[in-house]
Amino acid sequence: MSLLAEHAGVFGENGSDVSLGALRRAVEEGELGGEDRVVLVVTGDRLKTPGPVEARLDPIGIDAAADTVLERLGVLT
C-alpha cells in the first residue's frame, strides 16, 4: 500500500496492493526477469480507508475544484 503511494503516487485499493506483492514475489523467486514485460492494473482508491498509511504520508489538502488541482500540478499558472 505505501510502496505504491510513495513511489508511484497511486493510492490503490487492497486488491491492487496484493497484486503488487505477488508481482514482487514472482521477481524475487525468479519467475520474472528483466526481459519480461508486466502490466499491473491498479483499480479503486484508498480514499475510503486512509488510516493504515495516513501517519506515514504527508497528504496535501486542496479545494475540490479542477482549476485548483491543475494549478497545484503546474498545468495552469
N, CA, C, O and CB atoms as a CASP TS submission, in Angstrom:
PFRMAT TS
TARGET T0000
AUTHOR 0000-0000-0000
METHOD Language model
MODEL 1
PARENT N/A
ATOM      1  N   MET     1       0.826  -1.190   0.000  1.00  0.00           N
ATOM      2  CA  MET     1       0.000   0.000   0.000  1.00  0.00           C
ATOM      3  C   MET     1       0.871   1.253   0.000  1.00  0.00           C
ATOM      4  O   MET     1       0.689   2.138  -0.836  1.00  0.00           O
ATOM      5  CB  MET     1      -0.940  -0.002   1.207  1.00  0.00           C
ATOM      6  N   SER     2       1.803   1.328   0.926  1.00  0.00           N
ATOM      7  CA  SER     2       2.641   2.527   0.986  1.00  0.00           C
ATOM      8  C   SER     2       3.655   2.571  -0.152  1.00  0.00           C
ATOM      9  O   SER     2       4.038   3.657  -0.589  1.00  0.00           O
ATOM     10  CB  SER     2       3.365   2.592   2.323  1.00  0.00           C
ATOM     11  N   LEU     3       4.096   1.414  -0.640  1.00  0.00           N
ATOM     12  CA  LEU     3       5.043   1.375  -1.755  1.00  0.00           C
ATOM     13  C   LEU     3       4.447   2.044  -2.991  1.00  0.00           C
ATOM     14  O   LEU     3       5.094   2.877  -3.627  1.00  0.00           O
ATOM     15  CB  LEU     3       5.442  -0.077  -2.076  1.00  0.00           C
ATOM     16  N   LEU     4       3.221   1.676  -3.325  1.00  0.00           N
ATOM     17  CA  LEU     4       2.553   2.308  -4.469  1.00  0.00           C
ATOM     18  C   LEU     4       2.348   3.796  -4.235  1.00  0.00           C
ATOM     19  O   LEU     4       2.559   4.604  -5.140  1.00  0.00           O
ATOM     20  CB  LEU     4       1.208   1.634  -4.741  1.00  0.00           C
ATOM     21  N   ALA     5       1.942   4.156  -3.037  1.00  0.00           N
ATOM     22  CA  ALA     5       1.679   5.566  -2.744  1.00  0.00           C
ATOM     23  C   ALA     5       2.964   6.391  -2.783  1.00  0.00           C
ATOM     24  O   ALA     5       2.987   7.475  -3.365  1.00  0.00           O
ATOM     25  CB  ALA     5       1.008   5.706  -1.375  1.00  0.00           C
ATOM     26  N   GLU     6       4.021   5.888  -2.172  1.00  0.00           N
ATOM     27  CA  GLU     6       5.259   6.650  -2.069  1.00  0.00           C
ATOM     28  C   GLU     6       6.037   6.728  -3.381  1.00  0.00           C
ATOM     29  O   GLU     6       6.628   7.763  -3.687  1.00  0.00           O
ATOM     30  CB  GLU     6       6.130   6.049  -1.012  1.00  0.00           C
ATOM     31  N   HIS     7       6.042   5.656  -4.149  1.00  0.00           N
ATOM     32  CA  HIS     7       6.890   5.603  -5.338  1.00  0.00           C
ATOM     33  C   HIS     7       6.159   5.843  -6.650  1.00  0.00           C
ATOM     34  O   HIS     7       6.772   6.261  -7.633  1.00  0.00           O
ATOM     35  CB  HIS     7       7.561   4.289  -5.399  1.00  0.00           C
ATOM     36  N   ALA     8       4.868   5.587  -6.676  1.00  0.00           N
ATOM     37  CA  ALA     8       4.127   5.760  -7.923  1.00  0.00           C
ATOM     38  C   ALA     8       3.042   6.832  -7.807  1.00  0.00           C
ATOM     39  O   ALA     8       2.419   7.198  -8.804  1.00  0.00           O
ATOM     40  CB  ALA     8       3.503   4.440  -8.341  1.00  0.00           C
ATOM     41  N   GLY     9       2.818   7.332  -6.596  1.00  0.00           N
ATOM     42  CA  GLY     9       1.769   8.332  -6.415  1.00  0.00           C
ATOM     43  C   GLY     9       0.382   7.763  -6.585  1.00  0.00           C
ATOM     44  O   GLY     9      -0.565   8.489  -6.888  1.00  0.00           O
ATOM     45  N   VAL    10       0.260   6.450  -6.388  1.00  0.00           N
ATOM     46  CA  VAL    10      -1.018   5.770  -6.572  1.00  0.00           C
ATOM     47  C   VAL    10      -1.489   5.255  -5.224  1.00  0.00           C
ATOM     48  O   VAL    10      -0.764   4.537  -4.536  1.00  0.00           O
ATOM     49  CB  VAL    10      -0.899   4.608  -7.603  1.00  0.00           C
ATOM     50  N   PHE    11      -2.690   5.620  -4.855  1.00  0.00           N
ATOM     51  CA  PHE    11      -3.264   5.198  -3.576  1.00  0.00           C
ATOM     52  C   PHE    11      -4.323   4.148  -3.877  1.00  0.00           C
ATOM     53  O   PHE    11      -5.519   4.414  -3.758  1.00  0.00           O
ATOM     54  CB  PHE    11      -3.875   6.416  -2.780  1.00  0.00           C
ATOM     55  N   GLY    12      -3.884   2.955  -4.265  1.00  0.00           N
ATOM     56  CA  GLY    12      -4.779   1.896  -4.725  1.00  0.00           C
ATOM     57  C   GLY    12      -5.507   1.181  -3.613  1.00  0.00           C
ATOM     58  O   GLY    12      -5.175   1.322  -2.436  1.00  0.00           O
ATOM     59  N   GLU    13      -6.508   0.410  -4.003  1.00  0.00           N
ATOM     60  CA  GLU    13      -7.262  -0.363  -3.029  1.00  0.00           C
ATOM     61  C   GLU    13      -6.546  -1.686  -2.736  1.00  0.00           C
ATOM     62  O   GLU    13      -5.539  -2.001  -3.371  1.00  0.00           O
ATOM     63  CB  GLU    13      -8.697  -0.622  -3.539  1.00  0.00           C
ATOM     64  N   ASN    14      -7.059  -2.454  -1.784  1.00  0.00           N
ATOM     65  CA  ASN    14      -6.382  -3.661  -1.303  1.00  0.00           C
ATOM     66  C   ASN    14      -6.021  -4.664  -2.395  1.00  0.00           C
ATOM     67  O   ASN    14      -4.919  -5.213  -2.390  1.00  0.00           O
ATOM     68  CB  ASN    14      -7.242  -4.336  -0.298  1.00  0.00           C
ATOM     69  N   GLY    15      -6.929  -4.905  -3.318  1.00  0.00           N
ATOM     70  CA  GLY    15      -6.652  -5.879  -4.378  1.00  0.00           C
ATOM     71  C   GLY    15      -5.435  -5.493  -5.203  1.00  0.00           C
ATOM     72  O   GLY    15      -4.655  -6.359  -5.598  1.00  0.00           O
ATOM     73  N   SER    16      -5.267  -4.219  -5.466  1.00  0.00           N
ATOM     74  CA  SER    16      -4.105  -3.749  -6.213  1.00  0.00           C
ATOM     75  C   SER    16      -2.833  -3.911  -5.404  1.00  0.00           C
ATOM     76  O   SER    16      -1.783  -4.258  -5.945  1.00  0.00           O
ATOM     77  CB  SER    16      -4.283  -2.293  -6.617  1.00  0.00           C
ATOM     78  N   ASP    17      -2.928  -3.661  -4.117  1.00  0.00           N
ATOM     79  CA  ASP    17      -1.767  -3.823  -3.249  1.00  0.00           C
ATOM     80  C   ASP    17      -1.311  -5.281  -3.230  1.00  0.00           C
ATOM     81  O   ASP    17      -0.114  -5.564  -3.265  1.00  0.00           O
ATOM     82  CB  ASP    17      -2.090  -3.344  -1.824  1.00  0.00           C
ATOM     83  N   VAL    18      -2.260  -6.191  -3.176  1.00  0.00           N
ATOM     84  CA  VAL    18      -1.939  -7.620  -3.176  1.00  0.00           C
ATOM     85  C   VAL    18      -1.290  -8.013  -4.501  1.00  0.00           C
ATOM     86  O   VAL    18      -0.352  -8.811  -4.519  1.00  0.00           O
ATOM     87  CB  VAL    18      -3.210  -8.466  -2.927  1.00  0.00           C
ATOM     88  N   SER    19      -1.776  -7.466  -5.593  1.00  0.00           N
ATOM     89  CA  SER    19      -1.201  -7.766  -6.904  1.00  0.00           C
ATOM     90  C   SER    19       0.255  -7.338  -6.983  1.00  0.00           C
ATOM     91  O   SER    19       1.083  -8.059  -7.540  1.00  0.00           O
ATOM     92  CB  SER    19      -2.002  -7.082  -8.005  1.00  0.00           C
ATOM     93  N   LEU    20       0.573  -6.181  -6.436  1.00  0.00           N
ATOM     94  CA  LEU    20       1.957  -5.716  -6.427  1.00  0.00           C
ATOM     95  C   LEU    20       2.825  -6.643  -5.579  1.00  0.00           C
ATOM     96  O   LEU    20       3.953  -6.957  -5.959  1.00  0.00           O
ATOM     97  CB  LEU    20       2.039  -4.270  -5.899  1.00  0.00           C
ATOM     98  N   GLY    21       2.311  -7.075  -4.446  1.00  0.00           N
ATOM     99  CA  GLY    21       3.052  -8.010  -3.600  1.00  0.00           C
ATOM    100  C   GLY    21       3.327  -9.321  -4.322  1.00  0.00           C
ATOM    101  O   GLY    21       4.426  -9.866  -4.226  1.00  0.00           O
ATOM    102  N   ALA    22       2.342  -9.823  -5.039  1.00  0.00           N
ATOM    103  CA  ALA    22       2.528 -11.065  -5.797  1.00  0.00           C
ATOM    104  C   ALA    22       3.543 -10.867  -6.921  1.00  0.00           C
ATOM    105  O   ALA    22       4.342 -11.762  -7.196  1.00  0.00           O
ATOM    106  CB  ALA    22       1.185 -11.549  -6.376  1.00  0.00           C
ATOM    107  N   LEU    23       3.521  -9.729  -7.557  1.00  0.00           N
ATOM    108  CA  LEU    23       4.492  -9.428  -8.608  1.00  0.00           C
ATOM    109  C   LEU    23       5.906  -9.380  -8.037  1.00  0.00           C
ATOM    110  O   LEU    23       6.835  -9.940  -8.620  1.00  0.00           O
ATOM    111  CB  LEU    23       4.149  -8.094  -9.293  1.00  0.00           C
ATOM    112  N   ARG    24       6.066  -8.720  -6.913  1.00  0.00           N
ATOM    113  CA  ARG    24       7.392  -8.641  -6.279  1.00  0.00           C
ATOM    114  C   ARG    24       7.901 -10.032  -5.903  1.00  0.00           C
ATOM    115  O   ARG    24       9.080 -10.333  -6.084  1.00  0.00           O
ATOM    116  CB  ARG    24       7.339  -7.741  -5.024  1.00  0.00           C
ATOM    117  N   ARG    25       7.020 -10.870  -5.385  1.00  0.00           N
ATOM    118  CA  ARG    25       7.421 -12.227  -5.026  1.00  0.00           C
ATOM    119  C   ARG    25       7.844 -13.016  -6.267  1.00  0.00           C
ATOM    120  O   ARG    25       8.834 -13.747  -6.228  1.00  0.00           O
ATOM    121  CB  ARG    25       6.273 -12.949  -4.302  1.00  0.00           C
ATOM    122  N   ALA    26       7.107 -12.873  -7.354  1.00  0.00           N
ATOM    123  CA  ALA    26       7.455 -13.575  -8.593  1.00  0.00           C
ATOM    124  C   ALA    26       8.843 -13.166  -9.079  1.00  0.00           C
ATOM    125  O   ALA    26       9.600 -14.003  -9.571  1.00  0.00           O
ATOM    126  CB  ALA    26       6.408 -13.292  -9.684  1.00  0.00           C
ATOM    127  N   VAL    27       9.177 -11.889  -8.945  1.00  0.00           N
ATOM    128  CA  VAL    27      10.509 -11.414  -9.332  1.00  0.00           C
ATOM    129  C   VAL    27      11.565 -11.993  -8.393  1.00  0.00           C
ATOM    130  O   VAL    27      12.601 -12.482  -8.845  1.00  0.00           O
ATOM    131  CB  VAL    27      10.566  -9.864  -9.316  1.00  0.00           C
ATOM    132  N   GLU    28      11.303 -11.938  -7.093  1.00  0.00           N
ATOM    133  CA  GLU    28      12.254 -12.467  -6.103  1.00  0.00           C
ATOM    134  C   GLU    28      12.522 -13.953  -6.312  1.00  0.00           C
ATOM    135  O   GLU    28      13.646 -14.414  -6.112  1.00  0.00           O
ATOM    136  CB  GLU    28      11.727 -12.234  -4.688  1.00  0.00           C
ATOM    137  N   GLU    29      11.506 -14.699  -6.710  1.00  0.00           N
ATOM    138  CA  GLU    29      11.644 -16.145  -6.907  1.00  0.00           C
ATOM    139  C   GLU    29      12.132 -16.513  -8.300  1.00  0.00           C
ATOM    140  O   GLU    29      12.238 -17.694  -8.629  1.00  0.00           O
ATOM    141  CB  GLU    29      10.328 -16.822  -6.648  1.00  0.00           C
ATOM    142  N   GLY    30      12.428 -15.517  -9.113  1.00  0.00           N
ATOM    143  CA  GLY    30      12.981 -15.771 -10.430  1.00  0.00           C
ATOM    144  C   GLY    30      11.970 -16.159 -11.492  1.00  0.00           C
ATOM    145  O   GLY    30      12.352 -16.576 -12.585  1.00  0.00           O
ATOM    146  N   GLU    31      10.699 -16.031 -11.192  1.00  0.00           N
ATOM    147  CA  GLU    31       9.668 -16.359 -12.179  1.00  0.00           C
ATOM    148  C   GLU    31       9.568 -15.295 -13.264  1.00  0.00           C
ATOM    149  O   GLU    31       9.097 -15.567 -14.368  1.00  0.00           O
ATOM    150  CB  GLU    31       8.317 -16.528 -11.495  1.00  0.00           C
ATOM    151  N   LEU    32      10.010 -14.092 -12.949  1.00  0.00           N
ATOM    152  CA  LEU    32      10.030 -12.987 -13.905  1.00  0.00           C
ATOM    153  C   LEU    32      11.408 -12.363 -13.883  1.00  0.00           C
ATOM    154  O   LEU    32      12.051 -12.291 -12.835  1.00  0.00           O
ATOM    155  CB  LEU    32       8.936 -11.930 -13.581  1.00  0.00           C
ATOM    156  N   GLY    33      11.858 -11.914 -15.038  1.00  0.00           N
ATOM    157  CA  GLY    33      13.174 -11.306 -15.125  1.00  0.00           C
ATOM    158  C   GLY    33      13.134  -9.967 -15.826  1.00  0.00           C
ATOM    159  O   GLY    33      12.065  -9.446 -16.141  1.00  0.00           O
ATOM    160  N   GLY    34      14.311  -9.418 -16.065  1.00  0.00           N
ATOM    161  CA  GLY    34      14.438  -8.102 -16.670  1.00  0.00           C
ATOM    162  C   GLY    34      13.882  -7.990 -18.072  1.00  0.00           C
ATOM    163  O   GLY    34      13.546  -6.893 -18.517  1.00  0.00           O
ATOM    164  N   GLU    35      13.779  -9.094 -18.771  1.00  0.00           N
ATOM    165  CA  GLU    35      13.257  -9.075 -20.139  1.00  0.00           C
ATOM    166  C   GLU    35      11.737  -9.238 -20.190  1.00  0.00           C
ATOM    167  O   GLU    35      11.127  -9.030 -21.239  1.00  0.00           O
ATOM    168  CB  GLU    35      13.913 -10.173 -20.954  1.00  0.00           C
ATOM    169  N   ASP    36      11.130  -9.604 -19.077  1.00  0.00           N
ATOM    170  CA  ASP    36       9.682  -9.787 -19.040  1.00  0.00           C
ATOM    171  C   ASP    36       8.982  -8.443 -18.935  1.00  0.00           C
ATOM    172  O   ASP    36       9.486  -7.507 -18.315  1.00  0.00           O
ATOM    173  CB  ASP    36       9.279 -10.692 -17.868  1.00  0.00           C
ATOM    174  N   ARG    37       7.822  -8.367 -19.546  1.00  0.00           N
ATOM    175  CA  ARG    37       7.023  -7.145 -19.510  1.00  0.00           C
ATOM    176  C   ARG    37       5.733  -7.457 -18.761  1.00  0.00           C
ATOM    177  O   ARG    37       5.041  -8.423 -19.079  1.00  0.00           O
ATOM    178  CB  ARG    37       6.725  -6.604 -20.960  1.00  0.00           C
ATOM    179  N   VAL    38       5.417  -6.639 -17.771  1.00  0.00           N
ATOM    180  CA  VAL    38       4.249  -6.875 -16.919  1.00  0.00           C
ATOM    181  C   VAL    38       3.454  -5.582 -16.791  1.00  0.00           C
ATOM    182  O   VAL    38       4.031  -4.498 -16.698  1.00  0.00           O
ATOM    183  CB  VAL    38       4.674  -7.401 -15.516  1.00  0.00           C
ATOM    184  N   VAL    39       2.146  -5.697 -16.786  1.00  0.00           N
ATOM    185  CA  VAL    39       1.275  -4.562 -16.545  1.00  0.00           C
ATOM    186  C   VAL    39       0.516  -4.847 -15.257  1.00  0.00           C
ATOM    187  O   VAL    39      -0.163  -5.867 -15.137  1.00  0.00           O
ATOM    188  CB  VAL    39       0.297  -4.312 -17.752  1.00  0.00           C
ATOM    189  N   LEU    40       0.633  -3.956 -14.314  1.00  0.00           N
ATOM    190  CA  LEU    40      -0.092  -4.073 -13.055  1.00  0.00           C
ATOM    191  C   LEU    40      -1.261  -3.099 -13.104  1.00  0.00           C
ATOM    192  O   LEU    40      -1.058  -1.887 -13.172  1.00  0.00           O
ATOM    193  CB  LEU    40       0.839  -3.787 -11.822  1.00  0.00           C
ATOM    194  N   VAL    41      -2.465  -3.615 -13.071  1.00  0.00           N
ATOM    195  CA  VAL    41      -3.659  -2.777 -13.139  1.00  0.00           C
ATOM    196  C   VAL    41      -4.071  -2.409 -11.716  1.00  0.00           C
ATOM    197  O   VAL    41      -4.367  -3.274 -10.892  1.00  0.00           O
ATOM    198  CB  VAL    41      -4.824  -3.506 -13.893  1.00  0.00           C
ATOM    199  N   VAL    42      -4.082  -1.120 -11.454  1.00  0.00           N
ATOM    200  CA  VAL    42      -4.455  -0.630 -10.128  1.00  0.00           C
ATOM    201  C   VAL    42      -5.846  -0.027 -10.226  1.00  0.00           C
ATOM    202  O   VAL    42      -6.077   0.922 -10.976  1.00  0.00           O
ATOM    203  CB  VAL    42      -3.421   0.419  -9.588  1.00  0.00           C
ATOM    204  N   THR    43      -6.761  -0.589  -9.462  1.00  0.00           N
ATOM    205  CA  THR    43      -8.144  -0.119  -9.509  1.00  0.00           C
ATOM    206  C   THR    43      -8.546   0.465  -8.164  1.00  0.00           C
ATOM    207  O   THR    43      -7.906   0.210  -7.143  1.00  0.00           O
ATOM    208  CB  THR    43      -9.097  -1.262  -9.904  1.00  0.00           C
ATOM    209  N   GLY    44      -9.581   1.227  -8.179  1.00  0.00           N
ATOM    210  CA  GLY    44     -10.115   1.782  -6.940  1.00  0.00           C
ATOM    211  C   GLY    44      -9.185   2.797  -6.316  1.00  0.00           C
ATOM    212  O   GLY    44      -8.188   3.205  -6.912  1.00  0.00           O
ATOM    213  N   ASP    45      -9.522   3.190  -5.126  1.00  0.00           N
ATOM    214  CA  ASP    45      -8.669   4.120  -4.400  1.00  0.00           C
ATOM    215  C   ASP    45      -8.799   3.838  -2.911  1.00  0.00           C
ATOM    216  O   ASP    45      -9.745   3.193  -2.458  1.00  0.00           O
ATOM    217  CB  ASP    45      -9.041   5.596  -4.722  1.00  0.00           C
ATOM    218  N   ARG    46      -7.861   4.319  -2.196  1.00  0.00           N
ATOM    219  CA  ARG    46      -7.851   4.101  -0.751  1.00  0.00           C
ATOM    220  C   ARG    46      -8.431   5.314  -0.023  1.00  0.00           C
ATOM    221  O   ARG    46      -8.298   5.415   1.197  1.00  0.00           O
ATOM    222  CB  ARG    46      -6.419   3.814  -0.258  1.00  0.00           C
ATOM    223  N   LEU    47      -9.052   6.207  -0.723  1.00  0.00           N
ATOM    224  CA  LEU    47      -9.598   7.396  -0.078  1.00  0.00           C
ATOM    225  C   LEU    47     -10.647   7.043   0.970  1.00  0.00           C
ATOM    226  O   LEU    47     -10.904   7.824   1.886  1.00  0.00           O
ATOM    227  CB  LEU    47     -10.201   8.323  -1.117  1.00  0.00           C
ATOM    228  N   LYS    48     -11.253   5.858   0.832  1.00  0.00           N
ATOM    229  CA  LYS    48     -12.252   5.434   1.814  1.00  0.00           C
ATOM    230  C   LYS    48     -11.593   4.973   3.113  1.00  0.00           C
ATOM    231  O   LYS    48     -12.193   5.072   4.183  1.00  0.00           O
ATOM    232  CB  LYS    48     -13.119   4.308   1.237  1.00  0.00           C
ATOM    233  N   THR    49     -10.353   4.467   3.023  1.00  0.00           N
ATOM    234  CA  THR    49      -9.692   3.897   4.204  1.00  0.00           C
ATOM    235  C   THR    49      -8.229   4.328   4.275  1.00  0.00           C
ATOM    236  O   THR    49      -7.345   3.487   4.112  1.00  0.00           O
ATOM    237  CB  THR    49      -9.787   2.362   4.185  1.00  0.00           C
ATOM    238  N   PRO    50      -7.946   5.604   4.511  1.00  0.00           N
ATOM    239  CA  PRO    50      -6.559   6.062   4.545  1.00  0.00           C
ATOM    240  C   PRO    50      -5.822   5.726   5.839  1.00  0.00           C
ATOM    241  O   PRO    50      -4.601   5.872   5.908  1.00  0.00           O
ATOM    242  CB  PRO    50      -6.521   7.535   4.334  1.00  0.00           C
ATOM    243  N   GLY    51      -6.541   5.281   6.857  1.00  0.00           N
ATOM    244  CA  GLY    51      -5.966   5.055   8.174  1.00  0.00           C
ATOM    245  C   GLY    51      -4.637   4.327   8.237  1.00  0.00           C
ATOM    246  O   GLY    51      -3.733   4.795   8.929  1.00  0.00           O
ATOM    247  N   PRO    52      -4.469   3.189   7.540  1.00  0.00           N
ATOM    248  CA  PRO    52      -3.233   2.427   7.679  1.00  0.00           C
ATOM    249  C   PRO    52      -1.958   3.176   7.276  1.00  0.00           C
ATOM    250  O   PRO    52      -0.881   2.842   7.770  1.00  0.00           O
ATOM    251  CB  PRO    52      -3.338   1.197   6.870  1.00  0.00           C
ATOM    252  N   VAL    53      -2.048   4.158   6.410  1.00  0.00           N
ATOM    253  CA  VAL    53      -0.836   4.850   5.968  1.00  0.00           C
ATOM    254  C   VAL    53      -0.838   6.347   6.254  1.00  0.00           C
ATOM    255  O   VAL    53       0.155   7.022   5.980  1.00  0.00           O
ATOM    256  CB  VAL    53      -0.648   4.634   4.504  1.00  0.00           C
ATOM    257  N   GLU    54      -1.900   6.865   6.784  1.00  0.00           N
ATOM    258  CA  GLU    54      -2.004   8.307   6.895  1.00  0.00           C
ATOM    259  C   GLU    54      -0.937   8.912   7.801  1.00  0.00           C
ATOM    260  O   GLU    54      -0.553  10.062   7.589  1.00  0.00           O
ATOM    261  CB  GLU    54      -3.362   8.675   7.401  1.00  0.00           C
ATOM    262  N   ALA    55      -0.448   8.192   8.791  1.00  0.00           N
ATOM    263  CA  ALA    55       0.607   8.722   9.657  1.00  0.00           C
ATOM    264  C   ALA    55       1.974   8.705   8.969  1.00  0.00           C
ATOM    265  O   ALA    55       2.873   9.445   9.370  1.00  0.00           O
ATOM    266  CB  ALA    55       0.671   7.919  10.953  1.00  0.00           C
ATOM    267  N   ARG    56       2.141   7.870   7.936  1.00  0.00           N
ATOM    268  CA  ARG    56       3.420   7.738   7.242  1.00  0.00           C
ATOM    269  C   ARG    56       3.555   8.680   6.057  1.00  0.00           C
ATOM    270  O   ARG    56       4.662   8.921   5.576  1.00  0.00           O
ATOM    271  CB  ARG    56       3.603   6.326   6.777  1.00  0.00           C
ATOM    272  N   LEU    57       2.449   9.205   5.592  1.00  0.00           N
ATOM    273  CA  LEU    57       2.470  10.067   4.414  1.00  0.00           C
ATOM    274  C   LEU    57       2.122  11.494   4.809  1.00  0.00           C
ATOM    275  O   LEU    57       1.596  11.740   5.894  1.00  0.00           O
ATOM    276  CB  LEU    57       1.492   9.551   3.339  1.00  0.00           C
ATOM    277  N   ASP    58       2.414  12.407   3.939  1.00  0.00           N
ATOM    278  CA  ASP    58       2.118  13.805   4.187  1.00  0.00           C
ATOM    279  C   ASP    58       1.128  14.286   3.138  1.00  0.00           C
ATOM    280  O   ASP    58       1.515  14.937   2.168  1.00  0.00           O
ATOM    281  CB  ASP    58       3.410  14.663   4.170  1.00  0.00           C
ATOM    282  N   PRO    59      -0.162  13.965   3.330  1.00  0.00           N
ATOM    283  CA  PRO    59      -1.148  14.346   2.320  1.00  0.00           C
ATOM    284  C   PRO    59      -1.268  15.858   2.179  1.00  0.00           C
ATOM    285  O   PRO    59      -1.027  16.614   3.120  1.00  0.00           O
ATOM    286  CB  PRO    59      -2.502  13.756   2.663  1.00  0.00           C
ATOM    287  N   ILE    60      -1.638  16.263   1.006  1.00  0.00           N
ATOM    288  CA  ILE    60      -1.814  17.683   0.712  1.00  0.00           C
ATOM    289  C   ILE    60      -3.297  17.925   0.503  1.00  0.00           C
ATOM    290  O   ILE    60      -3.919  17.278  -0.340  1.00  0.00           O
ATOM    291  CB  ILE    60      -0.981  18.125  -0.545  1.00  0.00           C
ATOM    292  N   GLY    61      -3.862  18.835   1.249  1.00  0.00           N
ATOM    293  CA  GLY    61      -5.271  19.173   1.095  1.00  0.00           C
ATOM    294  C   GLY    61      -5.434  20.354   0.162  1.00  0.00           C
ATOM    295  O   GLY    61      -4.771  21.378   0.325  1.00  0.00           O
ATOM    296  N   ILE    62      -6.310  20.214  -0.811  1.00  0.00           N
ATOM    297  CA  ILE    62      -6.608  21.314  -1.725  1.00  0.00           C
ATOM    298  C   ILE    62      -8.112  21.343  -1.975  1.00  0.00           C
ATOM    299  O   ILE    62      -8.816  20.368  -1.713  1.00  0.00           O
ATOM    300  CB  ILE    62      -5.819  21.166  -3.068  1.00  0.00           C
ATOM    301  N   ASP    63      -8.590  22.470  -2.485  1.00  0.00           N
ATOM    302  CA  ASP    63     -10.004  22.584  -2.824  1.00  0.00           C
ATOM    303  C   ASP    63     -10.342  21.593  -3.939  1.00  0.00           C
ATOM    304  O   ASP    63      -9.520  21.306  -4.809  1.00  0.00           O
ATOM    305  CB  ASP    63     -10.355  24.037  -3.253  1.00  0.00           C
ATOM    306  N   ALA    64     -11.555  21.086  -3.890  1.00  0.00           N
ATOM    307  CA  ALA    64     -12.008  20.134  -4.900  1.00  0.00           C
ATOM    308  C   ALA    64     -12.535  20.874  -6.127  1.00  0.00           C
ATOM    309  O   ALA    64     -13.699  20.736  -6.500  1.00  0.00           O
ATOM    310  CB  ALA    64     -13.097  19.207  -4.323  1.00  0.00           C
ATOM    311  N   ALA    65     -11.665  21.653  -6.739  1.00  0.00           N
ATOM    312  CA  ALA    65     -12.015  22.397  -7.946  1.00  0.00           C
ATOM    313  C   ALA    65     -10.962  22.080  -9.006  1.00  0.00           C
ATOM    314  O   ALA    65      -9.767  22.062  -8.714  1.00  0.00           O
ATOM    315  CB  ALA    65     -12.102  23.947  -7.667  1.00  0.00           C
ATOM    316  N   ALA    66     -11.402  21.835 -10.212  1.00  0.00           N
ATOM    317  CA  ALA    66     -10.481  21.444 -11.291  1.00  0.00           C
ATOM    318  C   ALA    66      -9.343  22.441 -11.463  1.00  0.00           C
ATOM    319  O   ALA    66      -8.192  22.030 -11.609  1.00  0.00           O
ATOM    320  CB  ALA    66     -11.240  21.308 -12.605  1.00  0.00           C
ATOM    321  N   ASP    67      -9.629  23.719 -11.449  1.00  0.00           N
ATOM    322  CA  ASP    67      -8.575  24.724 -11.624  1.00  0.00           C
ATOM    323  C   ASP    67      -7.543  24.660 -10.500  1.00  0.00           C
ATOM    324  O   ASP    67      -6.347  24.815 -10.746  1.00  0.00           O
ATOM    325  CB  ASP    67      -9.185  26.125 -11.689  1.00  0.00           C
ATOM    326  N   THR    68      -7.993  24.436  -9.286  1.00  0.00           N
ATOM    327  CA  THR    68      -7.079  24.332  -8.144  1.00  0.00           C
ATOM    328  C   THR    68      -6.156  23.140  -8.309  1.00  0.00           C
ATOM    329  O   THR    68      -4.952  23.245  -8.073  1.00  0.00           O
ATOM    330  CB  THR    68      -7.862  24.216  -6.826  1.00  0.00           C
ATOM    331  N   VAL    69      -6.712  22.009  -8.712  1.00  0.00           N
ATOM    332  CA  VAL    69      -5.903  20.800  -8.923  1.00  0.00           C
ATOM    333  C   VAL    69      -4.891  21.044 -10.035  1.00  0.00           C
ATOM    334  O   VAL    69      -3.714  20.720  -9.878  1.00  0.00           O
ATOM    335  CB  VAL    69      -6.803  19.582  -9.268  1.00  0.00           C
ATOM    336  N   LEU    70      -5.328  21.604 -11.144  1.00  0.00           N
ATOM    337  CA  LEU    70      -4.429  21.870 -12.271  1.00  0.00           C
ATOM    338  C   LEU    70      -3.337  22.863 -11.894  1.00  0.00           C
ATOM    339  O   LEU    70      -2.190  22.708 -12.313  1.00  0.00           O
ATOM    340  CB  LEU    70      -5.220  22.398 -13.464  1.00  0.00           C
ATOM    341  N   GLU    71      -3.678  23.872 -11.115  1.00  0.00           N
ATOM    342  CA  GLU    71      -2.663  24.831 -10.657  1.00  0.00           C
ATOM    343  C   GLU    71      -1.633  24.132  -9.778  1.00  0.00           C
ATOM    344  O   GLU    71      -0.432  24.367  -9.916  1.00  0.00           O
ATOM    345  CB  GLU    71      -3.322  25.997  -9.882  1.00  0.00           C
ATOM    346  N   ARG    72      -2.098  23.275  -8.879  1.00  0.00           N
ATOM    347  CA  ARG    72      -1.204  22.567  -7.967  1.00  0.00           C
ATOM    348  C   ARG    72      -0.268  21.635  -8.748  1.00  0.00           C
ATOM    349  O   ARG    72       0.883  21.441  -8.359  1.00  0.00           O
ATOM    350  CB  ARG    72      -2.019  21.765  -6.928  1.00  0.00           C
ATOM    351  N   LEU    73      -0.757  21.070  -9.830  1.00  0.00           N
ATOM    352  CA  LEU    73       0.054  20.191 -10.671  1.00  0.00           C
ATOM    353  C   LEU    73       0.970  20.963 -11.615  1.00  0.00           C
ATOM    354  O   LEU    73       1.817  20.373 -12.284  1.00  0.00           O
ATOM    355  CB  LEU    73      -0.842  19.278 -11.473  1.00  0.00           C
ATOM    356  N   GLY    74       0.802  22.269 -11.666  1.00  0.00           N
ATOM    357  CA  GLY    74       1.638  23.090 -12.524  1.00  0.00           C
ATOM    358  C   GLY    74       1.151  23.187 -13.957  1.00  0.00           C
ATOM    359  O   GLY    74       1.882  23.656 -14.830  1.00  0.00           O
ATOM    360  N   VAL    75      -0.073  22.749 -14.211  1.00  0.00           N
ATOM    361  CA  VAL    75      -0.623  22.805 -15.568  1.00  0.00           C
ATOM    362  C   VAL    75      -1.134  24.205 -15.874  1.00  0.00           C
ATOM    363  O   VAL    75      -0.967  24.709 -16.985  1.00  0.00           O
ATOM    364  CB  VAL    75      -1.756  21.773 -15.741  1.00  0.00           C
ATOM    365  N   LEU    76      -1.751  24.822 -14.889  1.00  0.00           N
ATOM    366  CA  LEU    76      -2.233  26.208 -15.016  1.00  0.00           C
ATOM    367  C   LEU    76      -1.339  27.104 -14.180  1.00  0.00           C
ATOM    368  O   LEU    76      -0.885  26.710 -13.105  1.00  0.00           O
ATOM    369  CB  LEU    76      -3.731  26.343 -14.567  1.00  0.00           C
ATOM    370  N   THR    77      -1.091  28.289 -14.664  1.00  0.00           N
ATOM    371  CA  THR    77      -0.281  29.231 -13.885  1.00  0.00           C
ATOM    372  C   THR    77      -1.057  30.493 -13.605  1.00  0.00           C
ATOM    373  O   THR    77      -0.540  31.406 -12.960  1.00  0.00           O
ATOM    374  CB  THR    77       1.017  29.568 -14.616  1.00  0.00           C
TER
END
